[in-house]
Each structure stands twice: as structure tokens, then as C-alpha cells.
């Protein structure tokens, strides 16, 4: 767990800074800015001796009245120990406080705790990653099992049923709406076709059968034209 360096702002006076003259930390830490007064702008600065060891991502901060801000400061492990000055400026330079800061080597216990925490987080991430795909496979598998597969024969049967269900009522409706001339023409055409087939079957010759078929077709066409005019 990272250490904390507490700083009081606006305590007793506007832009006042109450901070320790010196401090020692081991590893990464937080600068805790507690504002006891009105809103204030705060600037943090690491001198040259500390800037090679400590890392400050954001130097300028705005703290609302009555609120507390935690500013993280990282540490490069292989560059400790190091000493230098941390400057805290409020109100755009109205007040400045300098803290003589020492970053010591972390204790062996701190290193072990950090390593244990890192291992625990890695194990948790692996567990989450391994659990998620299996759940997804189960869900997709369940969807496949619950899905009904239709064979080609079933699909053809369904299409055929749909065709007859749609065509037969439509055909009957057209017959009901047809005029008497149209019905007469249809009856004549059917009779002519039947007579032609009977003649072709009786004759048994190809050429003569074709002639009879042409004559029957022409007769049906002429009769239909006369009836529908």
C-alpha cells in the first residue's frame, strides 16, 4: 500500500499551506491535498534531484473548498535512494511550501507485499479470461441444440403446401369472376383437346397427328377470338 504525504490548504488564512518541512517515503506515494477553505489552484514541482527518481504525471490541480485530492507520485525502483525538494505552490504563487523529501529503498516486506499483490491480480485476470470463453461456448452450444433443423424434404413440402394453399383459392376466385363467354371458351378448348387426342391415338401416324394437332389448335384459337370479341 502506497504512503501518503498530507498537506493542509487554506488552514487559518487564504492560500495558506501547512506541510511538513521534511518527509521520507519508501516507493510510490500520494500527496494528499485537503482544502479547508475556498477553491484554490495548486502547483506541485519536483527539483532536479528528485525528477530523475520520482514521476509526477500532472503538476497543476484545482481543489474545491472542503474537498480532498490525492495526487499520485511514482518512483523508479532502480534509482532509489534519492533526496530533493518538493515544492507546493498555491494561488498562482501567492504561497509556497518546500518539503525536503527523501525516497528510501523499499523494505523487503514492501517488495514481498507488492509481488504478492501483483501475483494475485494476475491470477484473477487469468481466471476471468478462462471463465468467459467457456461460458460463451456453452451459450452458443445451447443455441445450436435448441435450434430446429429442417431437412430439404421438409422445406420442399412446406413450399409445395404454400403454393397450393395460395394458388387454389386464387384460381377458384378467378373462375367465379369469369364471364360466360370465357367459360364457354374454356369448355370448347377442353373438348377440342380431348377430340384431338382421341384422333391422334386412333390414327397412329406422326405426320397426320401433327396436322390434326395444328387444325385443333387453330380451331380453338378462332373460336376463342369470336367468343371474346
MITIMI-695619 format. One record per residue: residue in three letters; x, y, z of N, C-alpha, C, CB in turn. Coordinates in steps of 0.02 Angstrom, whole numbers, plus 50000, padded with zeros to 5 digits. Each point is the difference from the previous one (the first is absolute). Glycine has a CB too. Layout:
ALAXYZXYZXYZXYZ;...
! end
This chain:
UNK500424994050000499585006050000500445006250000499084993850061;UNK500785011249894500425006049994499915004550061499934999349875;UNK500615004550140499995004650056499655006549980501054994950046;UNK498805009350004499665006449987500395005650034498894994149992;UNK501135011649973500305006150027499455005250002501174997249953;UNK498595004450107499415004350008500205007350002499414990750062;UNK500205013449901500125007249997499335003550011500994998749921;UNK498995006150125499395003950014500025006549961499914994850116;UNK499535006949852499945006249961499485004650033500324993749893;UNK499825012950104499535005150026499844998950074499515001049885;UNK500954996450152499894998850071500185006350039500254987549986;UNK499245016350032500115006250039500105006149958500484993050086;UNK499705006649851500105005849957499924998049928500785005250084;UNK499054999749874499924998649928500664998149969499035008049995;UNK500984986649966500594997449965500534997350047499765008049910;UNK500094991350155500504997350047500134992749985499625008150088;UNK501014989849922500224993149989500314997450064500195002149876;UNK499534992650151500274996850060500284993249979499185006250077;UNK501484993349918500324993849977500624998850043499575001649882;UNK500644992150125500604998550039500635002849966499454989650045;UNK501055012149995500625002649971500394994649965500045008650089;UNK499904985249935500354994449969499594993750008501115005450022;UNK499014989849933499634993750002500414994749965498905006150002;UNK500974987750017500344994249970499474995049978501035001750071;UNK499024995949868499534995149974500404994249971499125008949974;UNK500544985550019500314994049970499564997849942500514996450112;UNK499725004849828499614998249941499485005249982500184988150029;UNK499355010249927499495004849978499595002650059499944994149890;UNK499825012050104499605003050054499505004949971500974998750081;UNK498605004049963499495004949981500125006450040499174990949971;UNK500745014749995499965006550035499265001450009501105004449951;UNK498684995850112499295000950016499895007450015499904988250046;UNK499725015149911499855007150007499305000850029500755002949903;UNK499234999450160499355001250033499875007450003500114989450068;UNK499345012849903499845007149996499485001850053500265000149877;UNK499955004050171499555002150054499635006549985500754994250079;UNK499425009149866499695006449983499684999949932500825005650071;UNK499265000149893499695000649934500404996449947499525010850034;UNK500214988949905500354996749945500695003049988498894997349947;UNK501594998550034500685002449992500354996049946500035003650120;UNK500424999949844500434996749951500674998250033499455006449904;UNK500784987550085500614997650031500474997349946499384997150107;UNK501265004549901500514997749953500534996150039499805009949923;UNK500374984150053500524995850030500614999949954499134992950059;UNK501475007349972500625000249961500534995850034499725011449955;UNK500614984250007500564996050024500655003249974499294989350003;UNK501205011650042500635002949977500404994949960500015007750101;UNK500574994549875500404995749956500234993650034500375010249941;UNK499764990250124500244994050036499474994650005500785007450064;UNK498594994749937499454995150006499694998149933499785004650113;UNK500274999849838499654998749937500254993849963499825012249992;UNK500814985650023500244994049968499754993750033500995006349965;UNK498754994350096499764994150038499244999950005501075000050064;UNK498635005849952499275000450009499675002149934500165003050122;UNK499214994949870499635001549939499335003350019500544990249939;UNK499355015950038499395003850013499655001149933500505005850103;UNK498924990949887499665000449936499675006749988499804987950008;UNK499915015150043499655006449994500225004650055499014994449947;UNK501245011650034500275004750050499485004950025501104998849945;UNK498425003150013499515005150018499344996650021500545008349921;UNK499194994150135499384997050027499555005450027500614989450028;UNK498745009349969499495004550027499614996350053499915006449890;UNK500104996250171499684996750057499415004250022501104994650036;UNK498315002549964499405003650023500025000850076499344995449903;UNK500285009550120499985001250072499704994150038499895012149977;UNK500444985950077499764994450041500144993249970499145007550041;UNK501224992149904500134993549969500744998150009499095002149915;UNK501044991450069500674997350006500204996749934499844998250124;UNK500765003449852500264997049938500624996050016499535009549932;UNK500514984650037500584995650009500415000149935499384992650084;UNK501235009849919500435000649942500524994450002499825012749996;UNK500164982549957500484994550001500685002249973499054991949986;UNK501485005750046500685001149977500354993349996500045011750051;UNK500184986549890500334993649990500755000450014499134997049916;UNK501174997250092500724999650015500314994749956499815003750121;UNK500774998049849500384995149961500404995750049500075007849899;UNK499814985650104500304995950053500765000050000498994992949994;UNK501335006849948500734999249998500375006750008499844990149927;UNK499795015350090500335006550010499935002550071499775002649881;UNK500074993150164499975001850071500634997550035498734999650000;UNK501475003750054499685005750032500155006549964500064994050109;UNK499535011249906500105006649971499715005250047499974995349882;UNK500305010650116499775005550043499955006349959500524994750102;UNK499015009549916499915006349965499445004050031500424994849895;UNK499325010050065499495004450027499364999549959500905007750041;UNK498544991949996499345000249970499685006750017499874987350008;UNK499995016749942499705006650011499254999649989501065005649964;UNK498574997650080499275000449995499825007449998499824988950062;UNK499855013249884499855007149989499245000749995501115002049940;UNK498605002950095499285001249998499875007149975499814991950095;UNK499595009049876499795006749978500465003149949499505001450109;UNK500764994749844500435002449947500615003750028499015000949925;UNK501284996250127500615003050028499895004250062500444999949887;UNK498935000450137499875004050061500374997150060498885003249954;UNK501134990250052500354996750055500394994049973499125003850082;UNK501464994849948500414994349979500274996450062500325005949893;UNK499654987550105500284995950053500484995149969498965001350072;UNK501634997849958500514995449976500084994350049500595009449939;UNK499384984550036500074994050041500654996549979498734998750015;UNK501725000350033500604996149986499804992750001500775008850051;UNK499234988249891499724993249992500564995049986498925004949957;UNK501054989550079500464994549989499614993849979500815004750086;UNK499404992549859499694993849976500504994450014499335005949908;UNK500524990150143500454994750022499874993649962500065005250114;UNK500404990149892499904993449970499424996550035501224999249970;UNK498354997549993499444996550033500254994250041499255003349906;UNK500394995350149500164994350042499864993549963499755006750104;UNK500574988049920499884993449970499274998050006501174996650026;UNK498525005350031499294998350010499565003749950500224998050121;UNK499975008349863499605003749951500064996849931500185010550065;UNK500424987249917500094996749936499604993649996501145005049991;UNK498874991050065499634993850000499255001349995500894994750069;UNK498865010549966499285001649997499815002149929500015003450121;UNK500415000749848499855002249932500004994149951500505011250026;UNK499994984249982500024994249956499404995550010501245000550002;UNK498564998550061499424995850014499365003049971500564996050105;UNK499375010649901499425003349973499994999449923499995008050098;UNK500594992849871500034999349927499824992949978500885008949997;UNK499374986050039499834993149983499254998750008501154996450036;UNK498565006450017499284998950012499595003149944500214999850123;UNK499985006349855499635003249947500074996249934500185011050057;UNK500434986549929500104996149939499594993650001501155004849990;UNK498834991850068499614993850005499265001449990500844995450079;UNK498925010149949499305001849992499835001549927499995004550116;UNK500464999149850499885001549929499994993749958500545011050017;UNK499924984249999500004993749962499364996150012501244999650007;UNK498535000450056499384996450015499415003049963500464997150111;UNK499515009549886499455003349964500034998649926499995008850087;UNK500634991449885500074998849928499824992849981500905008649997;UNK499274986550047499854993049985499274998550009501154996950033;UNK498515006650012499294998650013499565002949946500244999950121;UNK499955005749851499575003349951499904996049936500385010650047;UNK500154986649920499894996149939499584993950010501075004149960;UNK499024992350097499614993950011499275001750006500964994750057;UNK498885011049976499315002050005499715001749932500225004450114;UNK500204998849844499775001749933499884993749959500625010850005;UNK499834984350002499914993849962499364996550022501244998849986;UNK498645001250079499394996750024499385003449972500604996650105;UNK499415010049894499425003749976499894998649926500195008850085;UNK500364991449875499924998749930499784992849987500865008749975;UNK499424986650065499814993149992499274998950016501164996650028;UNK498605006750026499304999550018499555002649945500315001150119;UNK499915004449848499615002749945499964995049943500325011650032;UNK500254984949954499984995149945499554994150016501165003549969;UNK498874994350095499594994250018499255001749997500934995850072;UNK498905010449947499305001850002499735001949931500175003950117;UNK500274997049833499775002049934499754993849962500825009649999;UNK498604991049970499694994549963500265000049929498975000450073;UNK501304994049904500254999449932499474996949955501184998850043;UNK498725004349900499514997449953500364996749942499175008950032;UNK500634985149950500314996449945499765002949934500074989550070;UNK500315009349875499785002449933499304997649982501185000149965;UNK498654993550053499344997549985499465003950035500494988749983;UNK499655013150081499515003950037499915006949970500294993750103;UNK500285009349875499955006749970499604999749934501105003350054;UNK499044991449905499624999449937499264998950013501024995549945;UNK498845000450106499304998750017499655006350022500314988450033;UNK500055015650006499705006250024499875004849941500584998650111;UNK499925001849843499905004449942499424997649957501225002850002;UNK498724990549989499464997449960499325001450032500764991249958;UNK499195007850107499385001450036499815007349994500254990750080;UNK500245013649926499875007149995499765001849930500865002350088;UNK499444994649860499805001549932499284998149988501184998349962;UNK498634995650058499314997849989499515004050042500414988649972;UNK499795012950091499555003950043499875006949970500434993950100;UNK500085008949866499925006749971499674999749931501005003750065;UNK499144991149895499784999949930499284997749993501174997749967;UNK498624997350070499334997249991499465005150015500444988950030;UNK499575014650028499485005150011500015005549948500084997650122;UNK500535004449856500045005249949499694997749934501045004450055;UNK499094989249926499714997449938499244999750003501054993349983;UNK498695004450075499284999750009499685006949996500144989850070;UNK500215015149959499735006849998499985002649929500445002050115;UNK500074996449845500005002249930499444996749960501245001850008;UNK498644991750006499464996549964499325003050016500684989650002;UNK499215012150062499365003150020499905006749966500074994150110;UNK500495009549881499945006849971500004999949923500575004450101;UNK499544989849868500034999749927499325001049968500984992350010;UNK499015010449929499385001349963499754993549969500355011949976;UNK499024987650003499744993949967500384998449936498885002450048;UNK501335002849914500384998649939500664996650015499475009949946;UNK500864992350107500644997050018499914992750020500425011250037;UNK499054987550002499874993150020499844995649940499585004150110;UNK500054998749843499844996249939500634998449960498875005449997;UNK501574999649999500634999049965500424994550032499985012049964;UNK500054988250102500384994950036499714993049988500305008550086;UNK499034991149915499694993549987500134997549930499135002950082;UNK500845001849869500144998249931500734997849992499125008049962;UNK501344995450071500704998249995500134993150028500305012050007;UNK499394986550050500104993450030499724994649954499945005050114;UNK499464996349857499704995049956500434998949938498875003250043;UNK501385002349929500424999449940500634996050014499545010949959;UNK500764990450099500614996450018499864992550007500435010250057;UNK499014988349975499824992950008499884996649933499505002750111;UNK500155000849843499864997249934500654998949961498875005649999;UNK501584999550006500644999449965500404994150025500015012349983;UNK500014986950083500374994350028499704993349977500305007150099;UNK499044992749898499684993749978500174998549928499075001950081;UNK500935003349876500164998949929500724997849992499155008549967;UNK501324994850070500714998249995500114992850022500325012050021;UNK499334986150033500084993150024499734995049950499915004150118;UNK499554997749846499704995349952500414999549937498885002750047;UNK501405002949929500374999849937500674996450008499455010849966;UNK500954991250084500644996650013500575002049956499334990850037;UNK500595014349918500545002449958500235006850024499544993549902;UNK501115007650096500295006150028499805006149961500954993450042;UNK499135006349890499875005949958499275001950004500934996849923;UNK498634998250070499295001450002499795002650069499814991149914;UNK500525006350138499845002350068500185007450008500194988450044;UNK500385013649928500205007150004499505004449964501204996550008;UNK498575001249933499515003949961499365000950040500494995749894;UNK499274998950137499395000450040500105004750058499704988349967;UNK500895011550066500135004450057499995007349980500674991150052;UNK499615010649889500005006849975499305002349986501134998349951;UNK498464997450015499315001849984499605001350064500064993249895;UNK500015002450155499635000850062500205006550035499924987550012;UNK500745013849989500245006150033499725006249965501054994150036;UNK498955006049897499745005749963499265000950012500874998449913;UNK498764996150088499285000550012499855002850069499824990349923;UNK500555007450126499895002650067500165007450003500274988850048;UNK500275013449921500195007050001499475004449967501204996649998;UNK498545001249943499495003949964499365000450042500494996549889;UNK499314997950140499395000050040500085004650061499754988349962;UNK500825011450068500115004550058499985007249980500694991350053;UNK499605010449890500005006949977499305002549987501124998349950;UNK498464997450019499325001849985499595000950064500094993849891;UNK500035001950159499605000550061500205006050042499884987749999;UNK500755014050000500235005450044499955006949968500764991950052;UNK499085008449883499925006649968499375003450026500604995849897;
! end
